[in-house]
Amino acid sequence: MLEDTRVEERVVPTDDGDHERFSHYVPKDKLMDAMVNGTPVIALCGKVWVPSRDPERYPVCPECKDIWESLRKGEDE
């Protein structure tokens, strides 16, 4: 008799939630002000938040990256 086996995968949640797992592109001057004063910033993708974590720990937001690359292409023309 075969036993019914179920596999359950569990994802270890972060303290930020899944929507917070990317680094986002923001102007450097705005980022420094936000880090010092706790003011919110707006990323290229439209995300608004107060940065407080090391962005090196997360992959770059694909939407921010696409927007940045399209802006950089415009500079070449």
N, C-alpha and C positions, 0 to 999 in steps of 0.2 A: 504494500500500500504506500503510495506516494503522499508525502506530507505537504500540505499547502505552505509554501514559504513566502514570506513577504520581506522585502528589503525596504527599510526606511532610512532615507538619508536626512541628516540633520545639518543645517548650516549654522555655524556659530555666529550669532548676531553680534554686530559691532555696537558700540555705544551711540553711533550716529544713525543707524538704520541703512537700508540698502540705497536710498536715494542720496546718501552722503558719501558714497565711496569713490568719488572722483575729485581730482584737482581741477580747478577752473582757472581760466585766464581772466585777469583783471589788470587795470593800469597799475604800475608799480607804486606811484605816488599815493593812489587810493588804498592800496594794500597796506603800505606802511602806516598810514593814518588809521586805518581800521584796526591794525594790530595794536597800536599804541592807545587809541582812544575808544576802541570797542564799537566803532560805527559800522553799519552794514555797507557792503559793496555789491555791485552788480556785475556779474560775469558776462562774457560775450554771449553766452547762451541764454542769458536772462535770469539766471539763478541769483537770488538775493539772500545774503547771509552775512554773519559776522565771523570772519575767519579766526580760528583759534588752534588749528591743528597743523602739523608738519605736512605740507603738500607733497613732499618726497615720498611719503608712505602710500600714496594713492596713484593710480593711473590717471592720465590726462583725460578730461571729459572729451568724448569724440566730437560732440557738437561744437565746443569751444575750439578744438583743434581745426576742424573744417572751416570755421569762420575765420580763424587767424590765418590759415593758409590762403584762403580766398582774398583776404586783405593784403597779404604779402605779394600775391600775384599781381594785384592792381598797382603796386609800387613799381614793379618792373616795366610796366607799359608806358 
